[in-house]
Amino acid sequence: MDTVYEAGILFLCSAVAEPEYLYLEGEGVFEFERTVSRLNEMQSESWAQRFNSSNQ
């Protein structure tokens, strides 16, 4: 996810729950918090605008 985020790639995925509910416990829960943050940002209007403006 870091590579996708840092490259500014438009990323499409689906899940049965919001990102913060996908991985609640386990060895990588702390690291997954970073993934949740990035997934949430990549769902934002400002992230989408980066792609809309580049296509005009």
N, C-alpha and C positions, 0 to 999 in steps of 0.2 A: 504494500500500500504506500509506503514511503516513496518508492520509485515513481508510481503513478502520480502521486500528489506533487512531488518535486518537478516532474516533467510537465505538469499542468495539463494532463490528458483528461479528456472527457471520458468518464467512466460510468457504465451502466450496470447495475446489479439489482437484484430483488431479494427480499428476505421476509420471513413471516413476522418479524418483530423489528423494532427500532434498533439501531446499532448498539446502544448501551445495554440491551437485554440479550444480546447474542452470546456473550461469553461472560458469565457471572462469577465463576470460580475456577480455580486451577492454577497451574504453574505460571501461565502467561497473562494472568488477569491485569497486572500492572502495565505490561507492554500493550495490551489490547486497548487500554484507555487512550493511548496515543492514536490508535487506529480509529476509535470512536470519534475522537476530536476531528480527525481529518475527514472521515466520512460525513460528519455533520457539516463541516465547512464546505465540502464538495456538493452538498445539497442546497447550499445557500443561493440566493438570488445573485449576489455579487460574483460567485463562481460561474454561474450560468451566463452572466453578462459578458464574461471574458470570451466566450465562444460565439455569442451573438454578434459582438462587435467585430470579431475577426472574420466573420463571414459576410460582412457588408462591404 
